Amino acid sequence: MSTVLERPTPATALPAARHRTDGRTAGVVRTVLRKAGTALTTALLVAAALAFLALAVGPRILGYQTSTMLTGSMSPLINPGDVVVTAPTPVDQIRVGDIITYHIPVEDQRVETHRVTEITANPDGTVSVQTKGDANNGVDPWLATIETDTVDRHVATIPYIGTAIRALRTPAVMNTLMYGAPAVLVLGVLTTIWRKTPEEPAPGTAPAGTGE
């Protein structure tokens, strides 16, 4: 009577295959995370560059001005923290209903952004305007005389960015960005290089330098 002997399956076959699969999965995850981090860093750099161009370079080239709304007097159109974009406009083109940014003629002569409710031509050729905040119950308690040829008229509002700008201008944040950002960028590049994994051998192919 003959007996057929079955060849046992090597005990290490399944664990080895599982190890290769786990290694490939980990490599894919690291690659995805690395690419996501690179994309996020690039997006942040592009956004910072665009913000710099819009807020620092643009006014010098295109002539518009930007300021940050500090109060809610023009809500809901312009809220605290919004950036107000204005363009110099000839005074004779200003109409009731326009929103202008100007220095008030009382107290600390702060910059105010309010809506024009009345325009008066003065005998000396200047123009006086009565203004009001949209959210205020009454008109401003002063008449502002525009003695220049132009006045800054509202043309656009950029929500929320003013709060971020004010935060970025604080000494602690500016120092962190000035010295920390380049260090983080260099560290990220070095980490990306160090974490590069060698290519996994194709299934059924022995690693280089080993025998079958």
ChimeraX attribute file (.defattr): number of C-alpha atoms within 10 A of each C-alpha:
attribute: neighborCount
match mode: 1-to-1
recipient: residues
	/A:1	2
	/A:2	4
	/A:3	5
	/A:4	5
	/A:5	6
	/A:6	6
	/A:7	6
	/A:8	6
	/A:9	8
	/A:10	7
	/A:11	8
	/A:12	8
	/A:13	9
	/A:14	11
	/A:15	10
	/A:16	11
	/A:17	12
	/A:18	11
	/A:19	11
	/A:20	16
	/A:21	13
	/A:22	12
	/A:23	13
	/A:24	15
	/A:25	12
	/A:26	13
	/A:27	18
	/A:28	12
	/A:29	12
	/A:30	16
	/A:31	16
	/A:32	12
	/A:33	12
	/A:34	17
	/A:35	13
	/A:36	12
	/A:37	14
	/A:38	15
	/A:39	12
	/A:40	12
	/A:41	14
	/A:42	12
	/A:43	12
	/A:44	12
	/A:45	12
	/A:46	12
	/A:47	12
	/A:48	12
	/A:49	11
	/A:50	14
	/A:51	15
	/A:52	12
	/A:53	14
	/A:54	16
	/A:55	17
	/A:56	13
	/A:57	13
	/A:58	16
	/A:59	16
	/A:60	12
	/A:61	9
	/A:62	10
	/A:63	11
	/A:64	18
	/A:65	22
	/A:66	22
	/A:67	18
	/A:68	23
	/A:69	23
	/A:70	16
	/A:71	14
	/A:72	16
	/A:73	20
	/A:74	19
	/A:75	13
	/A:76	10
	/A:77	12
	/A:78	25
	/A:79	20
	/A:80	18
	/A:81	21
	/A:82	21
	/A:83	24
	/A:84	22
	/A:85	20
	/A:86	23
	/A:87	20
	/A:88	17
	/A:89	15
	/A:90	13
	/A:91	18
	/A:92	12
	/A:93	10
	/A:94	18
	/A:95	14
	/A:96	13
	/A:97	13
	/A:98	15
	/A:99	23
	/A:100	22
	/A:101	22
	/A:102	18
	/A:103	14
	/A:104	17
	/A:105	14
	/A:106	11
	/A:107	6
	/A:108	8
	/A:109	10
	/A:110	10
	/A:111	13
	/A:112	18
	/A:113	27
	/A:114	25
	/A:115	23
	/A:116	19
	/A:117	17
	/A:118	15
	/A:119	17
	/A:120	12
	/A:121	12
	/A:122	10
	/A:123	7
	/A:124	7
	/A:125	9
	/A:126	15
	/A:127	19
	/A:128	18
	/A:129	20
	/A:130	19
	/A:131	26
	/A:132	21
	/A:133	20
	/A:134	18
	/A:135	14
	/A:136	12
	/A:137	9
	/A:138	10
	/A:139	17
	/A:140	15
	/A:141	10
	/A:142	13
	/A:143	18
	/A:144	18
	/A:145	19
	/A:146	17
	/A:147	13
	/A:148	10
	/A:149	12
	/A:150	15
	/A:151	20
	/A:152	21
	/A:153	26
	/A:154	22
	/A:155	15
	/A:156	13
	/A:157	19
	/A:158	15
	/A:159	17
	/A:160	16
	/A:161	15
	/A:162	20
	/A:163	16
	/A:164	11
	/A:165	15
	/A:166	11
	/A:167	13
	/A:168	15
	/A:169	11
	/A:170	10
	/A:171	10
	/A:172	11
	/A:173	12
	/A:174	13
	/A:175	13
	/A:176	12
	/A:177	14
	/A:178	11
	/A:179	10
	/A:180	12
	/A:181	12
	/A:182	12
	/A:183	11
	/A:184	12
	/A:185	12
	/A:186	11
	/A:187	12
	/A:188	16
	/A:189	11
	/A:190	11
	/A:191	12
	/A:192	16
	/A:193	10
	/A:194	9
	/A:195	12
	/A:196	12
	/A:197	11
	/A:198	7
	/A:199	8
	/A:200	13
	/A:201	12
	/A:202	9
	/A:203	8
	/A:204	6
	/A:205	9
	/A:206	11
	/A:207	11
	/A:208	7
	/A:209	5
	/A:210	6
	/A:211	6
	/A:212	5
